[in-house]
Amino acid sequence: LCRPPLCLPMARRALKRPAGDGRWIPKESEEELSFEAFQQSWLPLPETDLDYYFSSYARLGIHEDMLKDEVRTGSYMEAIDSSQALFAGKTVLDVGSGTGILCLFAAQAGAAKVIGIERSDVAQKAAKIAEENGFGDVISYIQGKVEEVELPVEKVDIIISEWMGYFLMFESMLDCVLFARDKWLRPGGQMFPDHARLYMAGIEDADYKEEKLGFWRHVRGFDLSPVAELAIGEPLSDIVDAATMVTESQCILQMDLREVTCAELDFSAPFALKVLRQDFVHALVVWFDVRFDASESGTVLSTSPGMPDTHWKQTVLYLTEPLVVFENDVIVGRIGVRKNGFNPRDLDVKLAYQLQGLRPQEERTQGFRIR
């Protein structure tokens, strides 16, 4: 086939179907639309938000992924629906309400008034959703940042929020929830969820580590291994097979969301992971759960390996060198987590660890950035 050279621009021609032989023949456009004229005819688009974090939540794909997460959405529905006696007649606040599914759950459970705070433009759609589902007189939305808005009430009885990020704390949305709690939750009010815990364990992950990091040693005949030094500092979000866990798990953080302060969200914790079998430890895996102790169902939303998958998956921190471990050895150390100084929605993680046991290894220290 003969094709025109790529450097020659071709005008698109309109096609007209004649009334005779049924063949398509080209018809030259009477007037070509200039690029300048075309630019003047854009359809209306949402304004760009300078805060990318909030504007990203105007993308419906994010909300679709969260709504399709059966563990996430089902846990909130179970916790709220089982607690109709608690919600009946109450004023409820949803921080970061998104499309408003938690507001709908609260209204369906009998809340007298439900207020959603949502920074992104999806708040406008959420209001229409409430109206079309028969809760327009119960649910209302305020578009804005939680630190800047005012509520139509002085206090609320219950705060609901799905604030968790990767590694539990990524994106720092919990800070907003705690701000709302301190400003608007009445004494004795309830938080849904009300407790959160972060866990860690050692895993064998030779194949995937080689795929992720070894790749850089052989790229089209070139050695790009210096990039692997950067890659190992970027934790991986992935589904971890429970069978790869070589150590016992340990809780490294637990929070009572009715009492924890923003200052306590940066933390440091010691750990001691007991080895269960002879193997290699290539990485540490971190996951979380949140509990709804105030609910009648006592629902627990878990992202643990071996539990049904969630969109949060688990977070994998690869070690620079694998540990050769034997049953009853112990990996001891300390993990520190803090908000990044330049972008507080990112997390900086510092890991110090050493192996104690049959073949002990000296302490090593690594740094990671979750972003």
C-alpha positions as CSV (number, residue, x, y, z in Angstrom):
1,L,0.0,0.0,0.0
2,C,1.2,3.5,-0.8
3,R,1.0,5.8,2.2
4,P,1.6,9.6,2.2
5,P,4.8,10.7,3.9
6,L,4.3,11.4,7.6
7,C,5.7,14.9,7.2
8,L,2.9,16.0,4.9
9,P,-0.3,17.2,6.7
10,M,-3.5,15.9,5.1
11,A,-6.8,17.7,5.3
12,R,-9.7,15.5,6.5
13,R,-12.4,15.3,3.9
14,A,-16.1,14.8,4.4
15,L,-17.8,11.8,2.9
16,K,-21.1,11.9,1.1
17,R,-23.2,8.9,0.1
18,P,-24.7,9.4,-3.4
19,A,-28.1,8.2,-4.4
20,G,-26.9,5.9,-7.3
21,D,-24.4,3.1,-7.2
22,G,-23.9,3.0,-3.5
23,R,-20.2,3.9,-3.5
24,W,-18.7,6.4,-1.1
25,I,-17.0,9.3,-2.7
26,P,-15.1,12.2,-1.0
27,K,-16.5,15.7,-1.0
28,E,-14.2,18.6,-0.3
29,S,-15.4,20.6,2.7
30,E,-16.7,24.0,1.8
31,E,-14.7,25.7,4.6
32,E,-11.9,24.3,6.6
33,L,-12.1,25.0,10.4
34,S,-8.9,26.6,11.6
35,F,-7.2,25.4,14.7
36,E,-7.7,28.8,16.3
37,A,-11.4,28.6,15.6
38,F,-11.6,25.1,16.9
39,Q,-10.0,26.2,20.2
40,Q,-12.9,28.6,20.7
41,S,-15.5,25.8,20.6
42,W,-14.4,23.6,23.6
43,L,-17.3,22.1,25.5
44,P,-17.4,23.3,29.1
45,L,-15.0,21.4,31.3
46,P,-14.5,21.4,35.1
47,E,-12.1,24.0,36.3
48,T,-8.6,22.7,37.3
49,D,-8.0,22.6,41.1
50,L,-4.5,23.6,42.0
51,D,-4.5,21.1,44.8
52,Y,-4.0,17.9,42.8
53,Y,-4.9,15.6,45.8
54,F,-8.5,17.0,45.9
55,S,-9.0,17.4,42.2
56,S,-8.0,13.8,41.7
57,Y,-11.1,12.8,43.7
58,A,-13.3,14.4,41.0
59,R,-12.3,11.5,38.8
60,L,-15.1,9.0,38.8
61,G,-12.7,6.0,38.3
62,I,-11.4,6.5,41.8
63,H,-14.9,6.3,43.3
64,E,-15.8,3.4,41.1
65,D,-12.8,1.4,42.4
66,M,-13.7,2.2,46.0
67,L,-17.4,1.4,45.6
68,K,-16.6,-1.9,43.9
69,D,-14.4,-2.9,46.8
70,E,-16.7,-5.4,48.5
71,V,-14.7,-5.5,51.8
72,R,-14.5,-1.7,52.1
73,T,-18.1,-0.8,51.1
74,G,-19.6,-3.9,52.7
75,S,-17.9,-3.4,56.0
76,Y,-19.2,0.2,56.3
77,M,-22.7,-0.9,55.3
78,E,-22.7,-3.7,57.8
79,A,-21.4,-1.6,60.7
80,I,-23.9,1.2,60.0
81,D,-27.0,-0.9,59.1
82,S,-26.5,-3.1,62.2
83,S,-26.6,0.1,64.4
84,Q,-29.9,1.6,63.5
85,A,-30.7,2.1,67.2
86,L,-27.6,4.2,67.5
87,F,-28.2,6.2,64.3
88,A,-31.9,6.8,64.7
89,G,-32.7,10.5,65.0
90,K,-29.0,11.5,65.1
91,T,-27.0,14.1,63.3
92,V,-24.2,12.5,61.3
93,L,-21.1,14.0,59.7
94,D,-19.3,12.3,56.8
95,V,-15.8,13.7,56.3
96,G,-14.6,13.2,52.7
97,S,-18.0,12.0,51.5
98,G,-17.2,11.4,47.8
99,T,-20.3,10.1,46.0
100,G,-22.1,9.9,49.3
101,I,-22.5,6.2,49.8
102,L,-21.8,6.4,53.6
103,C,-24.3,9.3,53.8
104,L,-26.9,7.1,52.2
105,F,-26.1,4.2,54.6
106,A,-26.5,6.6,57.6
107,A,-29.8,8.1,56.3
108,Q,-31.1,4.6,55.6
109,A,-30.2,3.6,59.2
110,G,-32.5,6.4,60.5
111,A,-30.3,9.4,60.9
112,A,-32.4,12.6,61.1
113,K,-29.7,14.8,59.5
114,V,-26.6,13.8,57.5
115,I,-24.0,16.3,56.4
116,G,-21.3,15.4,53.9
117,I,-18.1,17.5,53.5
118,E,-16.4,17.0,50.1
119,R,-13.8,19.2,48.6
120,S,-14.0,17.9,45.0
121,D,-16.7,18.7,42.4
122,V,-18.2,15.2,42.9
123,A,-20.1,16.8,45.8
124,Q,-22.5,18.3,43.3
125,K,-23.3,14.8,41.9
126,A,-23.7,13.5,45.4
127,A,-26.4,16.0,46.1
128,K,-28.4,14.8,43.1
129,I,-27.8,11.2,44.1
130,A,-29.3,11.9,47.6
131,E,-32.3,13.5,46.0
132,E,-32.9,10.7,43.5
133,N,-32.8,8.1,46.2
134,G,-35.4,9.8,48.4
135,F,-33.0,11.4,51.0
136,G,-32.8,14.9,49.7
137,D,-34.5,16.2,52.8
138,V,-32.1,14.3,55.1
139,I,-28.7,14.6,53.4
140,S,-26.9,17.8,52.5
141,Y,-23.4,18.5,51.2
142,I,-20.9,21.2,51.8
143,Q,-18.2,21.6,49.2
144,G,-14.9,22.8,50.6
145,K,-12.0,21.9,52.9
146,V,-13.0,20.6,56.3
147,E,-10.7,23.2,58.0
148,E,-12.5,26.1,56.2
149,V,-16.2,25.2,56.1
150,E,-18.9,25.9,58.6
151,L,-21.7,23.4,59.5
152,P,-25.4,24.3,59.9
153,V,-25.2,22.7,63.3
154,E,-23.0,23.3,66.4
155,K,-22.4,19.6,67.1
156,V,-22.9,16.2,65.6
157,D,-23.6,12.9,67.2
158,I,-21.6,10.6,64.9
159,I,-18.7,11.1,62.5
160,I,-18.3,8.6,59.7
161,S,-15.4,8.6,57.3
162,E,-13.4,6.3,55.0
163,W,-10.1,8.0,55.5
164,M,-7.6,5.1,55.2
165,G,-4.8,5.2,52.6
166,Y,-2.1,2.8,51.6
167,F,0.0,1.9,54.7
168,L,-3.1,3.2,56.6
169,M,-1.7,6.8,56.9
170,F,-0.9,7.7,53.3
171,E,-2.5,11.0,52.1
172,S,-3.0,12.2,55.7
173,M,-6.7,12.4,55.5
174,L,-7.0,11.3,59.1
175,D,-5.8,14.8,60.1
176,C,-9.0,16.2,58.6
177,V,-11.1,13.7,60.5
178,L,-9.5,14.5,63.8
179,F,-10.0,18.2,63.1
180,A,-13.7,17.6,62.5
181,R,-13.9,15.5,65.7
182,D,-12.3,18.1,67.8
183,K,-14.5,20.9,66.4
184,W,-17.9,19.3,66.0
185,L,-18.3,15.9,67.7
186,R,-20.3,16.2,70.9
187,P,-19.0,14.8,74.1
188,G,-19.7,11.0,74.1
189,G,-20.3,11.0,70.4
190,Q,-19.2,8.1,68.2
191,M,-16.6,7.6,65.5
192,F,-17.1,5.1,62.6
193,P,-14.6,3.4,62.6
194,D,-13.3,4.0,66.1
195,H,-10.0,2.0,66.2
196,A,-7.2,1.3,63.7
197,R,-4.1,-0.9,63.8
198,L,-1.1,-1.3,61.6
199,Y,0.8,-4.7,61.3
200,M,4.0,-6.0,59.9
201,A,5.6,-9.4,59.1
202,G,8.5,-10.8,57.1
203,I,8.0,-12.5,53.7
204,E,9.8,-14.6,51.2
205,D,9.5,-12.9,47.8
206,A,12.5,-13.9,45.7
207,D,10.7,-14.1,42.3
208,Y,8.9,-10.9,42.5
209,K,11.8,-9.0,43.9
210,E,14.0,-10.2,41.0
211,E,11.3,-9.2,38.6
212,K,11.0,-5.7,40.1
213,L,14.6,-5.0,40.9
214,G,16.7,-7.4,38.9
215,F,15.0,-6.1,35.7
216,W,17.2,-3.0,35.9
217,R,20.4,-5.1,35.4
218,H,19.5,-6.2,31.9
219,V,17.7,-3.6,29.7
220,R,18.2,-4.2,26.0
221,G,21.8,-5.2,26.7
222,F,22.5,-2.3,29.1
223,D,23.1,-2.3,32.9
224,L,20.7,0.2,34.5
225,S,21.2,-1.2,38.0
226,P,21.8,2.3,39.6
227,V,18.1,2.8,39.1
228,A,17.4,-0.3,41.2
229,E,18.9,1.7,44.2
230,L,16.1,4.2,43.8
231,A,13.4,1.5,43.1
232,I,14.1,-0.3,46.4
233,G,13.3,2.9,48.3
234,E,9.8,2.9,46.7
235,P,7.5,0.5,48.6
236,L,5.3,-1.7,46.4
237,S,1.5,-1.9,46.8
238,D,0.5,-5.4,45.9
239,I,-1.5,-8.4,47.0
240,V,0.7,-10.7,49.2
241,D,0.1,-14.4,49.4
242,A,-0.3,-15.4,53.1
243,A,1.8,-18.5,52.3
244,T,4.9,-16.3,51.7
245,M,4.9,-15.0,55.4
246,V,8.0,-16.4,57.1
247,T,7.5,-14.7,60.5
248,E,4.7,-14.0,63.0
249,S,3.0,-10.7,62.6
250,Q,3.2,-7.8,65.0
251,C,1.1,-4.8,65.6
252,I,3.3,-1.7,65.3
253,L,0.6,1.0,65.8
254,Q,-2.8,1.0,67.4
255,M,-5.1,4.1,67.6
256,D,-8.3,4.9,69.5
257,L,-9.8,7.4,67.0
258,R,-11.8,9.0,69.8
259,E,-8.6,10.1,71.5
260,V,-5.6,10.1,69.2
261,T,-4.1,13.5,68.3
262,C,-2.5,14.6,65.0
263,A,0.9,14.9,66.7
264,E,0.7,11.1,67.4
265,L,0.3,10.2,63.8
266,D,4.1,10.5,63.3
267,F,5.4,7.5,65.2
268,S,8.3,5.2,66.0
269,A,7.8,1.6,67.2
270,P,10.1,-1.3,68.1
271,F,9.3,-4.8,66.6
272,A,10.5,-8.4,67.1
273,L,9.3,-10.8,64.4
274,K,9.7,-14.4,65.4
275,V,10.7,-16.7,62.4
276,L,8.3,-19.6,61.7
277,R,10.5,-21.7,59.4
278,Q,13.8,-21.9,57.6
279,D,13.7,-19.6,54.6
280,F,14.8,-16.2,53.2
281,V,13.2,-12.9,54.2
282,H,13.3,-10.5,51.2
283,A,10.9,-7.9,52.4
284,L,8.6,-6.7,55.2
285,V,4.9,-6.5,54.5
286,V,2.6,-3.9,56.2
287,W,-1.2,-3.9,56.4
288,F,-3.9,-2.5,58.5
289,D,-7.4,-3.1,60.0
290,V,-10.0,-0.8,61.3
291,R,-12.7,-1.7,63.8
292,F,-16.2,-0.5,64.4
293,D,-16.5,-1.3,68.1
294,A,-19.4,1.1,68.5
295,S,-21.5,-0.9,66.0
296,E,-23.8,-3.6,67.0
297,S,-22.0,-6.0,64.6
298,G,-18.5,-5.2,65.9
299,T,-17.4,-5.1,62.3
300,V,-13.6,-5.4,61.5
301,L,-12.4,-4.3,58.1
302,S,-9.1,-6.1,57.5
303,T,-6.5,-5.8,54.7
304,S,-4.4,-8.7,55.9
305,P,-2.7,-11.2,53.6
306,G,-5.0,-14.2,53.3
307,M,-8.2,-12.1,53.7
308,P,-10.4,-11.1,50.7
309,D,-8.5,-8.6,48.5
310,T,-9.1,-4.8,48.9
311,H,-8.1,-1.8,46.7
312,W,-5.6,-1.0,49.5
313,K,-3.7,-4.3,49.0
314,Q,-0.6,-4.5,51.2
315,T,2.6,-2.5,51.3
316,V,5.9,-4.3,50.6
317,L,9.2,-2.9,51.9
318,Y,12.1,-4.7,50.1
319,L,15.3,-5.2,52.1
320,T,18.6,-4.4,50.3
321,E,19.8,-7.9,51.0
322,P,17.8,-11.0,51.9
323,L,18.0,-12.4,55.4
324,V,18.8,-16.2,55.8
325,V,16.6,-17.2,58.7
326,F,15.9,-20.3,60.7
327,E,13.0,-21.4,62.8
328,N,12.8,-19.4,66.1
329,D,15.2,-16.7,64.9
330,V,14.0,-13.1,65.6
331,I,14.2,-10.1,63.4
332,V,14.4,-7.1,65.8
333,G,14.4,-3.4,65.0
334,R,12.5,-0.2,64.9
335,I,10.3,1.5,62.3
336,G,9.7,5.2,62.2
337,V,7.0,6.9,60.1
338,R,6.4,10.6,59.5
339,K,4.8,13.0,57.0
340,N,7.2,14.2,54.4
341,G,8.3,17.7,55.1
342,F,7.8,18.9,51.5
343,N,4.5,17.1,50.7
344,P,2.8,16.1,54.0
345,R,0.5,13.7,52.0
346,D,3.6,11.5,51.4
347,L,5.1,9.4,54.1
348,D,8.8,8.9,55.0
349,V,9.6,5.5,56.5
350,K,12.9,4.7,58.3
351,L,13.6,1.0,59.0
352,A,16.4,-0.3,61.3
353,Y,16.6,-4.1,61.7
354,Q,19.0,-6.9,62.6
355,L,18.7,-10.7,62.7
356,Q,19.2,-12.5,66.0
357,G,19.6,-16.3,66.0
358,L,21.5,-19.1,64.4
359,R,23.3,-16.9,61.9
360,P,23.0,-13.4,63.2
361,Q,23.4,-10.3,61.0
362,E,24.4,-6.8,62.0
363,E,21.9,-4.0,62.0
364,R,21.0,-2.3,58.7
365,T,19.1,0.9,58.1
366,Q,16.9,1.7,55.1
367,G,14.7,4.6,54.1
368,F,11.5,4.6,52.0
369,R,9.1,7.1,50.6
370,I,5.5,6.3,50.1
371,R,4.0,8.5,47.5
